[in-house]
Amino acid sequence: QVQLVESGGGLVPAGGSLRLSCTASRRTFSTDVMGWFRQAPGKERDFVAAIRRSNSNTYYADSVKGRFTISRDNAKNTVYLQMNSLKPEDTAVYYCALHYSGAYDNRRAYRDWGQGTQVTVSS
């Protein structure tokens, strides 16, 4: 099982930026896609973005498209989430995970979740 560790969260004013990182303990041979999800207190874990290792194709939730950018460094086994123009509604714990089967925006399609990193956007 691959271990994922997220980092880079914090407190930022509305309109600000953060860059999250997710590092895997080893190359993820069993899957070609890694994704970011977020979960606010009392709410479901929602899809944010995903990226394919082999060709860097990206996928975004409508709520973040144009503001967030997902990327990866395969040599470092790391995926990034650059978050710009942050809004208070972006406040959540952000998780990365590995996609195994199913739709890229479905949390049920992912496994090997990281521990999460807190992002708080003040108004």
C-alpha positions as CSV (number, residue, x, y, z in Angstrom):
1,Q,0.0,0.0,0.0
2,V,1.3,3.5,-0.9
3,Q,1.5,6.1,1.8
4,L,0.6,9.6,0.9
5,V,1.5,12.7,2.9
6,E,-0.1,16.1,2.3
7,S,1.5,19.4,3.3
8,G,1.2,23.1,2.6
9,G,-2.1,24.0,4.2
10,G,-2.6,27.0,6.4
11,L,-4.5,30.2,7.0
12,V,-4.8,32.6,4.1
13,P,-7.0,35.7,3.5
14,A,-9.6,35.6,0.8
15,G,-8.0,36.2,-2.6
16,G,-4.7,34.7,-1.4
17,S,-2.9,31.7,-2.6
18,L,-1.6,28.4,-1.2
19,R,0.4,25.5,-2.8
20,L,-0.3,22.0,-1.5
21,S,2.0,19.1,-1.9
22,C,1.2,15.4,-1.8
23,T,4.2,13.0,-1.7
24,A,3.9,9.3,-2.1
25,S,6.2,6.8,-0.4
26,R,7.0,5.2,-3.7
27,R,6.0,5.4,-7.4
28,T,2.4,4.4,-7.8
29,F,2.6,1.6,-10.3
30,S,-0.9,0.4,-9.6
31,T,-2.6,3.6,-10.8
32,D,-2.0,6.3,-13.3
33,V,-4.1,9.0,-11.7
34,M,-3.8,11.0,-8.4
35,G,-6.4,13.3,-7.1
36,W,-7.2,16.0,-4.6
37,F,-10.4,16.1,-2.6
38,R,-11.6,18.3,0.2
39,Q,-14.0,18.0,3.1
40,A,-15.5,20.7,5.3
41,P,-16.9,19.9,8.7
42,G,-20.1,18.1,8.5
43,K,-20.0,17.7,4.8
44,E,-19.0,15.1,2.3
45,R,-15.6,14.7,0.8
46,D,-15.8,16.4,-2.6
47,F,-13.6,16.2,-5.7
48,V,-11.2,19.0,-6.4
49,A,-8.8,18.0,-9.2
50,A,-7.0,15.0,-10.6
51,I,-4.0,14.4,-12.8
52,R,-2.8,11.5,-15.0
53,R,0.9,10.5,-14.5
54,S,1.6,9.3,-18.0
55,N,0.5,12.4,-19.9
56,S,-0.4,15.0,-17.2
57,N,-4.0,15.3,-18.4
58,T,-5.9,17.2,-15.7
59,Y,-9.5,17.3,-14.4
60,Y,-11.1,19.9,-12.2
61,A,-14.3,20.5,-10.3
62,D,-16.3,23.4,-11.7
63,S,-16.0,25.2,-8.4
64,V,-12.2,25.5,-8.7
65,K,-11.6,25.6,-12.5
66,G,-9.6,28.7,-13.4
67,R,-8.4,29.2,-9.9
68,F,-6.6,25.9,-9.0
69,T,-3.9,24.1,-10.9
70,I,-2.9,20.5,-10.4
71,S,0.5,19.3,-11.4
72,R,3.0,16.6,-10.6
73,D,6.7,15.7,-10.5
74,N,6.9,12.0,-11.2
75,A,10.6,11.9,-10.3
76,K,9.6,13.1,-6.8
77,N,6.4,11.0,-6.6
78,T,4.7,14.3,-5.8
79,V,1.5,16.0,-6.9
80,Y,0.8,19.7,-6.3
81,L,-2.3,21.8,-6.0
82,Q,-1.7,25.5,-6.6
83,M,-4.7,27.4,-5.3
84,N,-5.2,31.0,-6.3
85,S,-8.0,33.5,-5.7
86,L,-9.0,31.6,-2.6
87,K,-12.5,32.0,-1.2
88,P,-13.9,31.3,2.3
89,E,-15.9,28.4,0.8
90,D,-12.6,26.7,-0.1
91,T,-12.0,26.2,3.6
92,A,-11.7,22.4,4.2
93,V,-9.3,19.6,4.9
94,Y,-7.6,18.7,1.6
95,Y,-6.7,15.1,0.9
96,C,-4.9,13.4,-1.9
97,A,-5.5,9.9,-2.9
98,L,-4.9,7.3,-5.7
99,H,-7.5,6.5,-8.3
100,Y,-8.1,2.8,-9.0
101,S,-11.4,2.6,-10.9
102,G,-14.5,4.6,-11.7
103,A,-15.1,8.2,-12.4
104,Y,-12.2,10.6,-11.6
105,D,-14.6,12.8,-9.5
106,N,-16.0,10.0,-7.4
107,R,-14.4,9.6,-4.0
108,R,-15.4,5.9,-4.0
109,A,-12.9,5.4,-6.9
110,Y,-9.9,6.4,-4.8
111,R,-7.8,4.6,-2.2
112,D,-4.7,5.2,-0.1
113,W,-5.9,8.5,1.3
114,G,-3.4,10.8,2.9
115,Q,-3.9,12.3,6.4
116,G,-5.1,15.6,5.0
117,T,-3.9,19.2,5.4
118,Q,-6.1,22.0,6.7
119,V,-6.8,25.0,4.5
120,T,-8.6,28.0,6.1
121,V,-9.6,31.0,4.1
122,S,-10.7,34.0,6.1
123,S,-13.1,36.6,4.9
